[in-house]
Amino acid sequence: MAALGQPRQATYDAIVIGAGIQGSFAAYHLAQHHRDTLLLEQFILPHSRGSSHGQSRITRSAYPQEVYARMMPDCFRLWERLEAEAGTSLFRRTGLVALGPAGNPELEGCRRSLGAGEVLDATVLARRFPGLRLHAGEVAVWDDTAGVLFADRALRAVQDVFRRRGGTLQDGEKVLRIEPGAVLTVTTTAGVYRAPRLIMTAGAWTGALVAPLGLRLPLQPLRINVCYWREKEPGSPSADRPSPCFLVLGLSQAPRGIFGLPALEYPGLVKVCYHHGSPADPEERDRAPLGAPHPDVALLSSFISSYLPGLEPQPAVVETCLYTNTPDEDFILDRHPKFSNIIIGAGFSGHGFKLAPVVGKLLCELSLGEEPSHSTAPFAITRFPGVLQAAL
Ligand SMILES: Cc1cc2nc3c(=O)[nH]c(=O)nc-3n(C[C@H](O)[C@H](O)[C@H](O)COP(=O)(O)OP(=O)(O)OC[C@H]3O[C@@H](n4cnc5c(N)ncnc54)[C@H](O)[C@@H]3O)c2cc1C
């Protein structure tokens, strides 16, 4: 430990900025590759100011976009490995139904990603899952691999294994400045660190961190309302056999982007949220006027009345979380175009948790100059024109 008042000074093989799920997995893979790694987090852990907190995230094989569907088997395998390494359960299999009108292209994409996923019509769905009602012409694609990842527990597990492999995690230490070079210098509120490679996984703060490095990334932080709805009959269906997760890909009376998870975290409360929110500065996320009407909550209430009649149509709990979206909602996993030893993982656009084991692996591989185990071409920074600003 540094003497009081003395900034810490140390040199590592790698530095990772941001101990959310992406940075923690990047650090975990670096430590597995025997790289002496420093993981820096601005807040004292655990915290709820970013995107990785809370009890639950959906994971699934059903993905309309092939690029993510191809990564999912590797993700399931790596989540299982982490469970074994940490000696704790991180996943509850519940299955998932993707809901939409018959023939919807995204629904077809989900079906393809499952090989040939089972399609349930409204009658079969209501028989199998009485809580869910579809309207005429609407169907569900069934993904029986899907379920819930225990988010907070997963974050702690990956950080614990990282530390057990010799990694250094320093929280309550904000990165203030990055000086590029063959050996980079990172200045924080408590020290100055050097390393030949740096991974930036700073979530909603990434835009501000990369701006002094001459990059203007099109990242939009969004404030998301995380809503929980009370079951009219508590415990239905049952704690032993929870209802499935669901994903709305467009319905006659509800837009694409509503998703739900069974009552696992708060007894009797089902999590149903909308995949869109309002633009927010991560430093001022709580400035939203208290008591102001939330259009997304009204939309969710109407969806619940129409499709989930077993729930009270007013939310019992509303929490907040941040998304960081790119314009196409695909991730950024790439080198800095000018400083090739700075690797950026950002823009997870509200669907990055389940993919974090593979995201972390790709970021680690990029930073070590290894061939990435999945193509990172779809995640290139240069797909956005004009991101590189004046030379430093
Ligand atoms: C309501 C909600 C529901 C979601 N549901 C799902 C789901 O069902 N399935 C799914 O796959 N995904 C889901 N997601 C998305 C997923 O949770 C995110 O994609 C993921 O958590 C992003 O992780 P991250 O590590 O990029 O960001 P974060 O968790 O925000 O981590 C970034 C970290 O960097 C730190 N940091 C920033 N700046 C600095 C600095 N200067 N110095 C040091 N540290 C810094 C921050 O404090 C933060 O801890 C959901 C997200 C939300 C908000």
The ligand as a Gaussian input file, in Angstrom:
#p B3LYP/6-31G(d) Opt

LIG

0 1
 C      -32.078000      -2.309000     -17.273000
 C      -31.070000      -3.113000     -18.034000
 C      -31.397000      -4.379000     -18.449000
 C      -30.489000      -5.124000     -19.192000
 N      -30.839000      -6.381000     -19.559000
 C      -29.933000      -7.142000     -20.224000
 C      -30.243000      -8.491000     -20.509000
 O      -31.322000      -8.979000     -20.156000
 N      -29.318000      -9.236000     -21.168000
 C      -28.113000      -8.722000     -21.549000
 O      -27.321000      -9.437000     -22.156000
 N      -27.787000      -7.439000     -21.267000
 C      -28.658000      -6.644000     -20.617000
 N      -28.342000      -5.363000     -20.291000
 C      -27.082000      -4.779000     -20.772000
 C      -25.884000      -5.105000     -19.922000
 O      -26.197000      -5.051000     -18.551000
 C      -24.775000      -4.110000     -20.303000
 O      -24.529000      -4.235000     -21.699000
 C      -23.489000      -4.368000     -19.545000
 O      -23.714000      -4.411000     -18.160000
 C      -22.466000      -3.272000     -19.881000
 O      -21.334000      -3.459000     -19.078000
 P      -20.097000      -2.475000     -19.106000
 O      -19.036000      -3.168000     -18.353000
 O      -19.845000      -2.035000     -20.513000
 O      -20.608000      -1.140000     -18.360000
 P      -20.637000      -0.778000     -16.797000
 O      -21.220000      -1.875000     -16.011000
 O      -21.277000       0.550000     -16.679000
 O      -19.107000      -0.685000     -16.407000
 C      -18.290000       0.411000     -16.719000
 C      -17.508000       0.735000     -15.476000
 O      -16.512000       1.681000     -15.788000
 C      -16.341000       2.500000     -14.662000
 N      -15.651000       3.738000     -15.063000
 C      -16.110000       4.674000     -15.914000
 N      -15.235000       5.688000     -16.030000
 C      -14.185000       5.379000     -15.228000
 C      -12.980000       6.047000     -14.911000
 N      -12.668000       7.245000     -15.429000
 N      -12.115000       5.451000     -14.044000
 C      -12.407000       4.224000     -13.499000
 N      -13.562000       3.565000     -13.755000
 C      -14.443000       4.137000     -14.617000
 C      -17.774000       2.733000     -14.215000
 O      -17.864000       3.226000     -12.900000
 C      -18.367000       1.360000     -14.395000
 O      -18.297000       0.573000     -13.223000
 C      -29.225000      -4.580000     -19.531000
 C      -28.881000      -3.302000     -19.091000
 C      -29.784000      -2.577000     -18.333000
 C      -29.388000      -1.192000     -17.882000

